[in-house]
Each structure stands twice: as structure tokens, then as C-alpha cells.
């Protein structure tokens, strides 16, 4: 079978045996993020085999998670209040169990990802063997069987014993689906990591509170002397009172104990309750540490950049104050630092540094090629030289009213303006004079670099500007194999100098003399 083209290369490809498809060498934990694309290839699987990342199967799994939430609430509740397990909740339990029976059957037809080869296996025998050999199948079956309903069918009796209450706790095995869901959502960039993690912490806390309260009520209801229990000492004949009254008392005790408030109105009376209280309070220490640790990490993660920016700004203020820097210079330093944090996600160095060179080059071509081609210095040069040049380009951002180049500083770099606008300035007798304005695709600093003289002009931003820095050394190294392009660049540079305004030429007095005898053959860049 021929390859199937996809937005992700080699996303699906049939193996020579026809049994497996290539699902790309991406970690299986990240594949759910490509669920939409994966959907395009599920039709290549064998007949009656389900793709694990098929959108419909994902919806089915999400629906089961909702049923798992019900099971997590109902199982401890039915242990504490046994009569509801054979009464009002029994029909609901049977319907929920029926859905999980369907899921067990579907699992025998769901392809799986081989973690060693990242190949999607659609051989039904291998799928079934993998499911049978692991613990999943017996636990899935045990957590789905309606033991009390089966007992009633075979014996004709209604049994509300504690044995069936504990057997119903096997349904908590289904909670692994919730854990898998949160793990997938945490890695899916379409969802907020903070709120996903926050919801997970709330779910863990609610389940712990509910389970502990229900088990504590079970201790009282199963005790031989009801009046000698934590609730029996306050509520007379509590077993025959409203179920929701007992549940309210249980939740009240569990929350008060979890939060270490300890009012003392509900307290352990017999030895069994005291032992359970001790274990629960020890568990609460671990749970509290888990919650506090996770919440601290979330808050620190969300505010780390803010703290870093505030610290950097405070350092600049302290430095400027101790060294008595001029107010204008302090403002430039602060503006540059604030812009650095605001544009951190736009700086390609941090984003691309861990990517392969080929990808970095492709991104640079997309971002800077058109700007380089429109720059006067590189018009008419070869495509190969442009490709080499663009690969080495790096963008920087400058806030308004900030100097990019200072007059008379040593010329080591020159700049291409990708966006924004800058002013060309000069200083005479302590007076600042405006000479020219540069816009997108214009160059600044190249005169000082090419003539190897101090920069003749000051370059200051008018508004927020993105500039591309080019090192003189790197530029010369790239140009050495391209002699014809070098001649073209010199010719472009000479034509540019001839078109400069008279007031700019006056700042470089020897340029006119150089232009008179300068030729592309004798000038060596």
C-alpha cells in the first residue's frame, strides 16, 4: 500500500507485513495533542480495529470518566449506607456497569502503540493477548460485576452485608481513567496547565474527604453498640434516621479533621474509631503537604517572570542611584529591561536553541529572507548567499527613544531594520542634529563597519523596533566564497554613498575623495 501523506511527515505508513503503521517517532504521551491529525489515518487500520486516538473513541473515554466520577462517589457511599446499594442506587449502578462491560469488549479491538518501536499494532490477536496477559482484564471484570445483584438472582435474597460493600470498592479501580485524563490534559497546550492542575488537586481533596467520611460512618453503623460511637452518642437511633443526616455529619467531621480545626463536638469514642482517626490524621499530613507543595509550585511558576522582572528593575534603579546616572539614561535602561521581559516569547534564540539546525534555518528563511532581499546592500546577490546570510541573522527588540548605535563607538556590528523606525543623528558643538529617518529594510551602521572607522552617526529608535544584528566578522567569513556577490555588494554600497544627502556626506569628509577613485576591483571588503 502506498504511503499516506499527512501534515506530519510519516504520521501513518503501513508496515511491510500490513499489520502495523508508523505513528511518528513522537513520545506517546505527546500524541494526544495531534488527535485531529491522527484521526485522518485511522481508516488505514484493519477492519473492526479502533484507533486509540480516534476522536469518537476519545469522546467515549471522556464519557466513561464521567461515569467513573459517579463510581468514586457511590462506592464509599454504598459501603456506609448499605441499603441504598440494593435500593435507589442499584438501577444506576447496573447501567453504569453495563457501559464498562461495553468498554471491556471494545478494548479487544483497540490498537495500541508499541513503546519500543512507536508502531501502531492493529493485529487483533496481539491486542487481545496484550490485554489478557496484563492485570487490566481481571481487574476490569472484577470492578464491573454487580455482586449484590447476582447474589439476589441466584439466591432470591437481599443481602446488605459488609462483604458486598467492600466488593463494590473494586470499582475504584476505574479511577485510573481519571488520572490518565488529567495527565493528558496537563500535556495538552490547548488547556491551561494551572487550571488543570488546580482541578486535579480539588478532585483529590474531595475524594479523600468523601471516602474518609463514609468509612467513618461505616465504623459507627457496624459497631455492636451504636450508642458507643462518635455519632450514636449525639444522634439517638441514627441508623433509622435520614441517610443524608448521617452523610452530613460524616462530611462535617471529615472536613473539620482534614483542615485540622478540631472543634471537638464530634470525636472518637471507641478504640476502632480512635485508631482510624490516628491513621486519617497521619494521612492528612501527607495530603496537606502534597496540596501545599503543588499550589506553591503553581503560584511560583505563574509569577516567576514577574519576580524576575521586578528584581532586574530594582537592580537597575539601585545601580543608577549609586552611580548617579542621568535620568534619561536610567529611563533607557528601564525601558530596555521591561521590553526584554515583554518580548521574551518573541526572541527566536530562546525558542529555537534546542531545535535541529535545519529547522532553525527554515524558520530564519521564513522570518528574514524577504527583509534581506529588500535591503539595498544585498540586491542582486545570489540565492545561495542570501540563504547563508539569513541563517546567521538574529533579531533584537528596542523600545522607543533608545540608542542602537552611538556616534564614534567602535564599529563591530551593523543592523537591518526589520520593523519600526529609527533616526540618524549627529552631534556638533554639543548640539544634536537630525539627518535622516530609516524604515523597514533599511540599514544602519554599515558605513562604519565597511570603512572600518568609528561609527559616524548615532542611531536612535523612534518607536518599538525590531532590528537584525550582523557581525562584521561573520559577514566577511560568509562572503569569502562568493567573490561575485562581494563585487555586487560593493557596487550597491558605492551607489548608496553617492545618493546620500549632502549633510550626511559632510560628516564623513573623506568619502567624496574615496568615491572618486574607488572601484569594485580594488576595494577589498
Wavefront OBJ file of the C-alpha trace (Angstrom):
o trace
v 0.000 0.000 0.000
v 1.305 3.428 -0.834
v 2.166 5.962 1.830
v -0.495 8.291 3.101
v 0.522 11.933 3.051
v -0.173 13.916 6.184
v 0.654 17.335 7.627
v 3.091 15.473 9.868
v 5.618 13.542 7.768
v 5.366 9.779 8.122
v 2.456 10.106 10.521
v 0.915 6.934 9.153
v 2.596 4.366 6.955
v 1.695 0.712 6.531
v 4.353 -1.765 7.565
v 5.556 -4.369 5.088
v 3.600 -7.036 6.966
v 0.453 -4.957 6.726
v -0.085 -5.252 10.469
v 1.361 -2.021 11.860
v 1.546 1.628 10.925
v 4.206 4.158 11.660
v 2.805 6.675 14.133
v 5.857 9.003 14.037
v 8.724 8.997 16.487
v 6.997 11.315 18.917
v 6.584 10.276 22.542
v 3.247 8.576 23.082
v 2.471 10.989 25.902
v 2.501 13.873 23.425
v 0.479 12.213 20.661
v -2.941 13.259 22.028
v -2.054 16.824 21.083
v -2.156 15.682 17.463
v -5.534 13.978 17.823
v -7.089 15.809 14.897
v -4.300 14.788 12.538
v -4.215 11.233 13.813
v -7.923 10.962 13.011
v -7.079 11.313 9.329
v -5.297 7.983 9.306
v -7.494 5.724 11.379
v -9.215 4.386 8.256
v -5.963 2.605 7.354
v -6.360 0.203 10.245
v -7.685 -3.290 9.763
v -11.416 -3.785 9.719
v -13.065 -3.686 13.160
v -9.935 -2.213 14.767
v -10.230 1.128 16.568
v -7.500 3.765 16.505
v -6.670 4.779 20.104
v -6.568 8.461 19.096
v -9.746 8.379 17.046
v -11.934 11.341 18.016
v -15.011 9.183 18.603
v -13.094 6.798 20.838
v -11.750 9.795 22.772
v -15.300 11.009 23.318
v -16.264 7.560 24.554
v -13.363 7.583 27.014
v -14.351 11.040 28.240
v -17.925 9.843 28.773
v -16.599 6.933 30.839
v -14.654 9.380 33.012
v -17.972 10.982 33.949
v -19.233 7.540 34.999
v -16.005 6.976 36.941
v -16.745 10.115 38.946
v -20.121 8.628 39.860
v -18.475 5.316 40.838
v -15.913 7.126 43.005
v -18.770 8.770 44.894
v -21.159 5.814 45.009
v -18.763 3.048 46.116
v -17.810 4.519 49.546
v -21.360 5.842 49.944
v -22.866 2.377 49.447
v -20.377 0.918 51.941
v -21.530 3.388 54.598
v -25.239 3.243 53.740
v -25.775 -0.338 52.622
v -29.498 -0.064 51.994
v -29.034 2.326 49.055
v -26.886 -0.301 47.292
v -29.929 -2.558 46.964
v -32.402 0.262 46.717
v -32.434 3.542 44.829
v -28.836 3.356 43.521
v -28.936 -0.237 42.266
v -30.519 0.550 38.839
v -27.995 3.320 38.293
v -25.133 1.008 39.231
v -26.333 -1.608 36.771
v -26.499 0.912 33.920
v -23.019 2.227 34.742
v -21.632 -1.312 34.938
v -23.181 -2.076 31.546
v -21.247 0.768 29.947
v -17.994 -0.555 31.392
v -18.817 -4.039 30.090
v -19.092 -2.494 26.631
v -15.722 -0.830 27.167
v -14.118 -4.149 28.115
v -15.360 -5.618 24.825
v -14.138 -2.581 22.865
v -10.684 -2.880 24.410
v -10.155 -6.132 22.476
v -10.441 -4.080 19.264
v -8.363 -1.003 20.166
v -4.947 -0.815 18.510
v -2.039 0.001 20.790
v 1.264 1.794 20.397
v 4.391 -0.313 20.728
v 6.553 1.769 23.087
v 9.821 0.342 21.766
v 9.191 0.963 18.064
v 6.402 3.599 18.158
v 4.426 1.462 15.742
v 0.659 1.161 15.953
v -0.265 -2.536 16.225
v -3.639 -3.497 14.706
v -3.346 -7.292 14.882
v -6.409 -8.372 16.891
v -4.650 -11.431 18.296
v -1.801 -9.318 19.636
v -4.247 -6.772 21.029
v -6.242 -9.468 22.836
v -3.123 -11.241 24.117
v -1.732 -7.995 25.483
v -4.992 -7.228 27.308
v -5.372 -10.758 28.736
v -1.759 -11.053 29.939
v -1.873 -7.871 31.990
v -3.692 -7.113 35.233
v -6.178 -4.871 33.464
v -8.618 -7.550 32.319
v -9.252 -9.339 35.662
v -9.445 -6.026 37.495
v -11.778 -4.547 34.883
v -14.047 -7.573 35.143
v -13.960 -7.621 38.965
v -14.762 -3.902 39.141
v -17.719 -4.348 36.784
v -19.522 -7.390 38.212
v -22.716 -6.429 40.154
v -22.124 -8.815 43.046
v -25.214 -7.944 45.068
v -27.466 -8.163 42.036
v -26.026 -11.553 41.071
v -26.421 -12.797 44.644
v -30.052 -11.755 44.595
v -30.660 -13.557 41.277
v -29.078 -16.836 42.378
v -30.368 -16.943 45.967
v -33.503 -14.821 45.799
v -32.383 -12.981 48.922
v -31.361 -9.382 49.512
v -28.025 -9.228 51.308
v -26.824 -5.927 52.693
v -23.737 -7.345 54.348
v -20.426 -5.548 54.573
v -18.816 -8.092 52.237
v -20.669 -6.717 49.233
v -19.947 -3.170 50.376
v -16.209 -3.860 50.241
v -16.536 -5.730 46.927
v -18.151 -2.606 45.498
v -14.967 -0.721 46.361
v -13.328 -2.618 43.487
v -14.995 -0.031 41.257
v -12.372 2.433 42.462
v -10.024 0.651 40.059
v -11.698 2.782 37.417
v -10.087 5.891 38.916
v -7.006 5.219 36.786
v -9.010 6.666 33.877
v -9.297 9.994 35.692
v -5.572 10.002 36.368
v -4.873 9.301 32.690
v -7.242 12.097 31.668
v -5.512 14.669 33.863
v -2.100 13.512 32.645
v -3.204 14.014 29.056
v -4.764 17.411 29.749
v -1.648 18.633 31.556
v 0.413 17.938 28.423
v -2.152 19.388 26.039
v -1.233 23.015 25.333
v -4.838 23.821 24.425
v -5.717 23.702 28.111
v -4.328 25.827 30.926
v -1.837 23.814 32.964
v -2.612 25.905 36.046
v -6.378 25.263 35.994
v -5.970 21.611 35.003
v -3.644 21.018 37.923
v -5.886 23.045 40.228
v -8.933 20.944 39.301
v -6.914 17.785 39.920
v -5.973 18.933 43.422
v -9.609 19.771 44.194
v -10.721 16.347 42.924
v -8.146 14.546 45.090
v -9.213 16.533 48.158
v -12.938 15.924 47.631
v -12.398 12.200 47.110
v -10.307 11.954 50.290
v -12.914 13.856 52.326
v -15.813 11.776 50.943
v -14.089 8.402 51.380
v -12.920 9.120 54.933
v -16.354 10.382 55.994
v -18.147 7.356 54.550
v -15.729 4.881 56.136
v -16.019 6.654 59.482
v -19.810 6.347 59.319
v -19.436 2.653 58.440
v -17.388 2.152 61.625
v -20.288 3.539 63.631
v -23.045 1.681 61.782
v -21.265 -1.680 62.023
v -20.418 -1.313 65.726
v -22.186 -3.645 68.146
v -23.210 -0.808 70.460
v -24.448 2.119 68.314
v -24.677 4.450 71.299
v -20.953 3.897 71.935
v -19.913 5.526 68.665
v -18.955 9.030 67.557
v -22.382 9.727 66.029
v -24.507 7.492 68.256
v -23.513 9.491 71.322
v -25.106 12.580 69.713
v -27.889 11.241 67.464
v -30.199 8.665 69.006
v -31.054 5.685 66.784
v -29.041 7.217 63.916
v -29.290 4.059 61.785
v -33.000 4.663 61.247
v -32.697 8.364 60.683
v -32.291 10.041 57.304
v -29.370 8.882 55.206
v -28.484 12.463 54.346
v -28.376 13.383 58.035
v -25.700 10.745 58.604
v -23.861 11.793 55.439
v -23.874 15.450 56.544
v -22.414 14.542 59.932
v -19.763 12.401 58.248
v -18.692 15.128 55.817
v -18.641 17.692 58.612
v -16.319 15.516 60.699
v -14.085 14.698 57.719
v -13.642 18.343 56.648
v -13.044 19.568 60.197
v -10.424 16.872 60.711
v -8.758 17.433 57.323
v -8.423 21.154 57.959
v -7.072 20.462 61.492
v -9.757 22.695 63.015
v -10.874 20.108 65.564
v -13.913 21.653 67.278
v -14.292 18.569 69.470
v -18.065 18.265 69.073
v -17.559 15.048 67.063
v -14.843 12.812 68.437
v -13.823 9.172 68.563
v -15.488 7.145 71.322
v -14.387 3.527 70.897
v -10.975 2.031 70.156
v -11.632 1.330 66.469
v -12.601 4.950 65.836
v -9.519 6.202 67.637
v -7.250 4.008 65.524
v -8.953 5.205 62.329
v -8.663 8.833 63.461
v -4.943 8.437 64.013
v -4.437 6.914 60.585
v -6.597 9.587 58.952
v -4.690 12.419 60.624
v -1.371 10.916 59.541
v -2.750 10.686 56.017
v -3.857 14.317 56.257
v -0.277 15.372 56.928
v 0.814 13.828 53.623
v -2.212 15.164 51.755
v -1.707 18.674 53.119
v 1.967 18.605 52.170
v 1.017 17.412 48.678
v -1.566 20.177 48.247
v 0.662 22.928 49.614
v 3.620 21.786 47.526
v 1.615 21.696 44.322
v -0.100 25.023 44.937
v 3.253 26.629 45.765
v 4.741 25.321 42.517
v 1.769 26.625 40.521
v 1.960 30.071 42.096
v 5.734 30.316 41.749
v 5.550 29.112 38.152
v 2.914 31.712 37.314
v 4.756 34.601 38.975
v 8.398 33.676 38.289
v 8.747 36.068 35.359
v 7.120 38.891 37.345
v 9.518 38.396 40.239
v 12.479 38.246 37.860
v 11.401 41.462 36.143
v 10.894 43.275 39.448
v 14.298 42.111 40.663
v 16.002 43.258 37.458
v 14.284 46.659 37.612
v 15.269 47.114 41.263
v 18.875 46.304 40.406
v 18.857 48.912 37.628
v 17.365 51.533 39.935
v 19.927 50.801 42.645
v 22.774 50.817 40.151
v 21.658 54.119 38.623
v 21.211 55.708 42.031
v 24.586 54.623 43.401
v 26.417 55.719 40.260
v 24.366 58.918 39.861
v 23.466 58.155 36.250
v 21.499 60.802 34.310
v 17.727 60.460 34.423
v 17.463 59.934 30.673
v 19.975 57.086 30.759
v 18.126 55.427 33.633
v 14.877 55.605 31.684
v 16.532 53.965 28.672
v 17.873 51.150 30.839
v 14.470 50.571 32.433
v 12.657 50.671 29.089
v 15.059 48.157 27.592
v 14.729 45.790 30.566
v 10.909 45.965 30.538
v 10.865 45.299 26.809
v 13.154 42.327 27.310
v 10.572 40.616 29.504
v 7.588 41.647 27.388
v 9.131 40.249 24.201
v 10.752 37.182 25.764
v 8.417 34.814 23.897
v 9.257 36.546 20.584
v 13.013 36.083 20.760
v 13.929 33.249 18.456
v 17.163 32.342 20.282
v 15.321 31.007 23.323
v 12.681 29.266 21.211
v 14.964 27.690 18.637
v 18.104 26.862 20.588
v 17.025 23.247 21.235
v 15.788 22.591 17.688
v 17.831 20.989 14.879
v 19.845 23.314 12.650
v 17.686 22.534 9.606
v 14.537 23.712 11.398
v 16.286 26.834 12.702
v 17.415 27.642 9.169
v 13.905 27.158 7.778
v 12.449 29.476 10.412
v 15.090 32.117 9.711
v 14.364 31.889 5.982
v 10.681 32.454 6.658
v 11.256 35.382 9.019
v 14.125 37.329 7.453
v 14.590 36.366 3.794
v 12.252 38.998 2.369
v 13.802 41.701 4.563
v 17.309 40.759 3.431
v 16.303 40.717 -0.245
v 14.791 44.208 0.065
v 17.914 45.669 1.683
v 19.897 47.816 -0.756
v 23.249 46.200 0.078
v 22.136 42.689 -0.955
v 20.149 43.438 -4.079
v 21.309 41.319 -7.000
v 23.326 38.814 -4.946
v 22.920 35.068 -5.428
v 20.238 32.969 -3.766
v 22.902 30.844 -2.070
v 24.500 33.833 -0.374
v 21.107 35.126 0.813
v 20.336 31.701 2.251
v 23.652 31.622 4.114
v 23.225 35.189 5.329
v 19.687 34.742 6.625
v 20.671 31.649 8.615
v 23.011 33.732 10.771
v 20.562 36.570 11.410
v 19.280 37.230 14.919
v 16.574 39.728 15.850
v 16.572 42.133 18.765
v 13.888 44.481 20.049
v 14.483 48.084 21.113
v 11.962 50.360 22.860
v 11.323 53.921 21.663
v 13.921 56.668 22.242
v 16.808 54.259 22.783
v 20.210 54.454 21.041
v 21.113 51.426 18.959
v 24.423 52.913 17.757
v 26.398 55.736 19.352
v 28.462 58.152 17.337
v 32.223 57.452 17.473
v 31.831 53.981 19.024
v 33.923 51.140 17.589
v 32.205 49.566 14.581
v 31.767 45.824 15.100
v 28.169 45.240 14.009
v 25.689 46.701 11.578
v 21.916 46.398 11.565
v 18.958 45.799 9.272
v 15.690 47.314 10.393
v 13.006 44.605 10.232
v 10.183 46.768 11.614
v 9.739 50.124 13.270
v 11.680 53.327 12.535
v 14.948 54.978 13.636
v 16.513 58.425 13.374
v 20.045 59.133 12.125
v 21.570 61.837 14.324
v 24.854 63.670 14.701
v 26.293 65.954 17.354
v 28.013 69.246 16.567
v 29.274 71.563 19.254
v 27.147 69.748 21.810
v 24.006 70.143 19.718
v 22.007 67.204 18.391
v 21.101 67.425 14.695
v 18.627 65.266 12.799
v 19.949 63.918 9.482
v 17.621 61.210 8.223
v 14.924 58.656 9.057
v 15.176 54.927 8.303
v 12.335 52.451 7.990
v 11.766 48.757 7.280
v 14.543 47.007 5.284
v 16.940 49.984 5.717
v 20.444 49.534 7.133
v 22.332 51.345 9.872
v 25.971 51.182 10.917
v 27.261 49.623 7.703
v 29.330 52.694 6.771
v 31.467 52.445 9.896
v 31.798 48.665 9.517
v 32.779 48.646 5.819
v 35.209 51.582 6.109
v 36.484 50.210 9.439
v 36.097 53.593 11.126
v 34.244 54.716 14.273
v 30.513 54.989 13.687
v 29.868 58.410 12.105
v 26.243 58.696 13.300
v 24.033 57.990 16.276
v 21.040 55.750 15.545
v 18.015 56.146 17.854
v 14.667 54.369 17.701
v 11.518 56.372 17.059
v 9.155 53.630 18.224
v 9.300 49.952 19.142
v 11.653 48.459 16.563
v 12.926 45.041 15.617
v 16.437 45.028 14.194
v 18.648 42.256 12.836
v 22.241 42.359 14.035
v 25.022 41.241 11.682
v 28.566 40.793 12.938
v 31.334 42.253 10.731
v 33.491 39.185 11.306
v 30.724 36.693 10.460
v 29.740 38.735 7.425
v 33.271 38.668 5.993
v 33.568 34.927 6.645
v 30.338 34.235 4.742
v 31.323 36.495 1.856
v 34.733 34.921 1.163
v 33.463 32.049 -1.062
v 31.193 34.428 -3.004
v 33.554 36.774 -4.860
v 30.974 37.837 -7.443
v 28.472 38.636 -4.723
v 31.163 40.678 -2.996
v 31.558 42.819 -6.108
v 27.784 43.276 -6.290
v 27.668 44.339 -2.656
v 30.488 46.883 -3.156
v 28.717 48.264 -6.210
v 25.481 48.616 -4.237
v 27.354 50.305 -1.404
v 29.030 52.824 -3.728
v 25.705 53.700 -5.338
v 24.209 54.187 -1.880
v 27.022 56.529 -0.843
v 26.571 58.581 -3.998
v 22.908 59.063 -3.119
v 23.490 60.244 0.446
v 22.347 63.694 1.482
v 24.987 66.393 1.473
v 24.683 66.967 5.224
v 25.425 63.279 5.824
v 28.424 63.296 3.484
v 29.802 66.245 5.385
v 30.069 64.060 8.465
v 32.399 61.735 6.524
v 34.689 64.270 4.797
v 36.949 61.795 3.029
v 34.126 59.803 1.433
v 33.972 62.145 -1.578
v 37.655 61.582 -2.246
v 37.248 57.834 -1.840
v 34.313 57.757 -4.208
v 36.367 59.481 -6.900
v 38.889 56.665 -7.195
v 37.026 53.752 -5.721
v 36.282 50.749 -7.947
v 34.873 47.364 -7.164
v 38.095 45.705 -8.346
v 40.493 47.470 -5.970
v 38.312 47.819 -2.898
v 38.687 44.840 -0.599
v 35.778 44.415 1.819
l 1 2 3 4 5 6 7 8 9 10 11 12 13 14 15 16 17 18 19 20 21 22 23 24 25 26 27 28 29 30 31 32 33 34 35 36 37 38 39 40 41 42 43 44 45 46 47 48 49 50 51 52 53 54 55 56 57 58 59 60 61 62 63 64 65 66 67 68 69 70 71 72 73 74 75 76 77 78 79 80 81 82 83 84 85 86 87 88 89 90 91 92 93 94 95 96 97 98 99 100 101 102 103 104 105 106 107 108 109 110 111 112 113 114 115 116 117 118 119 120 121 122 123 124 125 126 127 128 129 130 131 132 133 134 135 136 137 138 139 140 141 142 143 144 145 146 147 148 149 150 151 152 153 154 155 156 157 158 159 160 161 162 163 164 165 166 167 168 169 170 171 172 173 174 175 176 177 178 179 180 181 182 183 184 185 186 187 188 189 190 191 192 193 194 195 196 197 198 199 200 201 202 203 204 205 206 207 208 209 210 211 212 213 214 215 216 217 218 219 220 221 222 223 224 225 226 227 228 229 230 231 232 233 234 235 236 237 238 239 240 241 242 243 244 245 246 247 248 249 250 251 252 253 254 255 256 257 258 259 260 261 262 263 264 265 266 267 268 269 270 271 272 273 274 275 276 277 278 279 280 281 282 283 284 285 286 287 288 289 290 291 292 293 294 295 296 297 298 299 300 301 302 303 304 305 306 307 308 309 310 311 312 313 314 315 316 317 318 319 320 321 322 323 324 325 326 327 328 329 330 331 332 333 334 335 336 337 338 339 340 341 342 343 344 345 346 347 348 349 350 351 352 353 354 355 356 357 358 359 360 361 362 363 364 365 366 367 368 369 370 371 372 373 374 375 376 377 378 379 380 381 382 383 384 385 386 387 388 389 390 391 392 393 394 395 396 397 398 399 400 401 402 403 404 405 406 407 408 409 410 411 412 413 414 415 416 417 418 419 420 421 422 423 424 425 426 427 428 429 430 431 432 433 434 435 436 437 438 439 440 441 442 443 444 445 446 447 448 449 450 451 452 453 454 455 456 457 458 459 460 461 462 463 464 465 466 467 468 469 470 471 472 473 474 475 476 477 478 479 480 481 482 483 484 485 486 487 488 489 490 491 492 493 494 495 496 497 498 499 500 501 502 503 504 505 506 507 508 509 510 511 512 513 514 515 516 517 518 519 520 521 522 523 524 525
